[in-house]
Amino acid sequence: TFGLKPDAMINAQNVEIKSHGTEFDLSVFGHVTHVTMQLIGQFNVYNMLAAFAAAYASGILEDQIIKSLEKVTGVKGRFQSVPSHTGVSVIVDYSHTPDGLLNALETIQDFATKDIYCVVGCGGDRDKTKRPKMAKIAVEHSTKPIFTSDNPRTEDPTMILNDMVAGVPNADVPVYEDRHVAIAKAIEAAQPGDVVLIAGKG
C-alpha cells in the first residue's frame, strides 16, 4: 500500500509544497529518505508514490527510483513553474475547467504567503455555463483575479468576458481583452513573494 498516512507501507510524511517543487520524507517499510521533487503539489506526491511503488515492486533499487523521480520535470504547461528573477513565482497551468482552476489555485494556496494573481479566461464555442463558475473560483481563491481572452474561436471575446463578469456581480475585477496585456499587467504589478497563475493556454 502507499499513501500519505503513516500506516501505508510506502508513505510520504512532512510534505512541504513550495513554488519550485515539493519536499517530503519518503518512508519505505520504515526506511526514511528525504525527497525533493521538481513537481509541485500534493497530487504529484500521490503520483510519485504510485510510480515508486510500481518500480519497487518490479525489483528496482530504492535509491535508483528516487534519483530518477527527482529528475522528473512534468509536462509543459501543466502546473509549470516559469523561472523569474524578480522574486515572483509564475505558474502556467492548462486550467480550462472549473475543477482544473480550483485545483491549481488550491495547490498555490498551499505555499503562497502573499498575493495570488490569477489571469484567467474562457474559450469560445464551448460550454458557456462554466464561464461564471470559473470567474467565481478565480475571485474566491485568488487575491488579484484578472479576466482576459482565451481562444475565443468564432465568438466575440467581449461577450465571453461579459459572461464571466456576470458570475461575480459584486467583484471589481480588471478585464483585458488582449491576453498579452493581461499577463503583462499581472507580472508588472506582482511583488516579490507573490504568485502569478496564468491559467488556460499560457
MARPA-665269 format. One line per 4 residues: their letters; for each residue x, y, z of C-alpha. Coordinates in steps of 0.25 Angstrom, whole numbers, plus 5000, padded with zeros to 4 digits. Example, Ala and Ser with C-alpha at 12.3 -4.5 7.8 and 13.67 -1.06 7.14 Angstrom:
% MARPA-665269
as = 5049,4982,5031  5055,4996,5029
//
This chain:
% MARPA-665269
tfgl = 5000,5000,5000  5004,5015,4998  4999,5028,5002  5000,5040,5012
kpda = 4996,5032,5024  5007,5026,5033  5001,5012,5033  5003,5011,5018
mina = 5015,5002,5015  5021,5013,5005  5017,5027,5010  5020,5042,5010
qnve = 5021,5050,5022  5025,5064,5025  5021,5069,5012  5025,5083,5009
iksh = 5020,5089,4996  5028,5101,4990  5027,5110,4978  5038,5102,4971
gtef = 5036,5088,4976  5031,5079,4987  5039,5072,4998  5035,5061,5007
dlsv = 5041,5049,5015  5038,5036,5008  5037,5024,5017  5038,5010,5010
fghv = 5035,4999,5020  5041,5008,5031  5053,5013,5024  5052,5028,5022
thvt = 5059,5037,5011  5057,5052,5009  5052,5054,4995  5052,5067,4987
mqli = 5043,5067,4975  5043,5077,4964  5028,5075,4962  5018,5084,4971
gqfn = 5006,5079,4979  5001,5068,4987  4994,5062,4975  5008,5060,4970
vynm = 5013,5053,4983  5002,5043,4981  5007,5041,4966  5021,5039,4971
laaf = 5017,5029,4982  5009,5021,4971  5021,5021,4962  5031,5018,4973
aaay = 5022,5006,4978  5021,5000,4964  5036,5002,4961  5040,4996,4975
asgi = 5030,4984,4973  5038,4982,4960  5051,4980,4967  5058,4993,4964
ledq = 5066,4998,4976  5060,5009,4985  5072,5019,4982  5071,5017,4967
iiks = 5056,5020,4967  5057,5033,4976  5069,5038,4967  5060,5036,4955
lekv = 5047,5042,4961  5055,5054,4966  5059,5058,4951  5044,5057,4946
tgvk = 5040,5071,4942  5026,5069,4938  5018,5073,4925  5020,5086,4919
grfq = 5008,5095,4923  5003,5086,4934  5006,5094,4947  5019,5098,4940
svps = 5028,5108,4949  5034,5118,4940  5047,5124,4944  5047,5138,4950
htgv = 5058,5147,4955  5048,5157,4962  5044,5148,4973  5031,5146,4967
sviv = 5026,5132,4965  5020,5130,4951  5012,5117,4949  5006,5113,4935
dysh = 4995,5103,4936  4985,5098,4926  4973,5100,4935  4961,5101,4925
tpdg = 4950,5096,4934  4945,5100,4948  4951,5087,4954  4964,5090,4948
llna = 4965,5104,4952  4961,5101,4966  4971,5090,4968  4982,5099,4962
leti = 4978,5111,4972  4977,5101,4984  4991,5096,4981  4996,5110,4980
qdfa = 4989,5113,4994  4998,5102,5000  5010,5110,4998  5007,5125,4995
tkdi = 5010,5135,5006  5006,5147,4999  4996,5151,4988  4992,5141,4977
ycvv = 4989,5147,4963  4980,5139,4954  4980,5142,4940  4968,5134,4934
gcgg = 4959,5134,4922  4949,5124,4916  4949,5118,4902  4939,5122,4891
drdk = 4929,5112,4885  4930,5103,4897  4921,5101,4910  4916,5115,4914
tkrp = 4911,5111,4927  4926,5109,4932  4929,5124,4930  4922,5130,4942
kmak = 4927,5118,4950  4942,5120,4947  4940,5135,4949  4935,5132,4963
iave = 4946,5122,4966  4957,5132,4962  4950,5143,4971  4949,5134,4983
hstk = 4962,5127,4982  4972,5137,4978  4974,5151,4983  4977,5158,4970
pift = 4968,5152,4959  4969,5157,4945  4960,5153,4933  4964,5152,4919
sdnp = 4962,5145,4906  4966,5130,4904  4964,5125,4890  4950,5132,4886
rted = 4949,5124,4873  4937,5129,4866  4931,5136,4878  4932,5151,4881
ptmi = 4943,5152,4892  4935,5163,4899  4923,5154,4900  4931,5143,4907
lndm = 4937,5153,4917  4923,5158,4920  4918,5144,4923  4930,5143,4933
vagv = 4927,5157,4939  4913,5153,4941  4917,5142,4950  4923,5152,4960
pnad = 4914,5164,4960  4919,5169,4973  4934,5168,4970  4943,5179,4963
vpvy = 4951,5170,4954  4961,5177,4944  4957,5172,4930  4967,5172,4918
edrh = 4962,5166,4905  4977,5165,4900  4983,5153,4907  4997,5159,4906
vaia = 4993,5171,4913  4986,5164,4924  4999,5155,4926  5008,5167,4926
kaie = 4999,5175,4936  4999,5163,4946  5014,5161,4945  5017,5176,4946
aaqp = 5008,5178,4958  5013,5166,4965  5023,5168,4977  5034,5158,4982
gdvv = 5027,5147,4989  5014,5148,4980  5009,5137,4971  5004,5139,4957
liag = 4996,5128,4951  4994,5128,4936  4982,5119,4934  4978,5113,4921
kg = 4986,5113,4908  4998,5121,4915
//
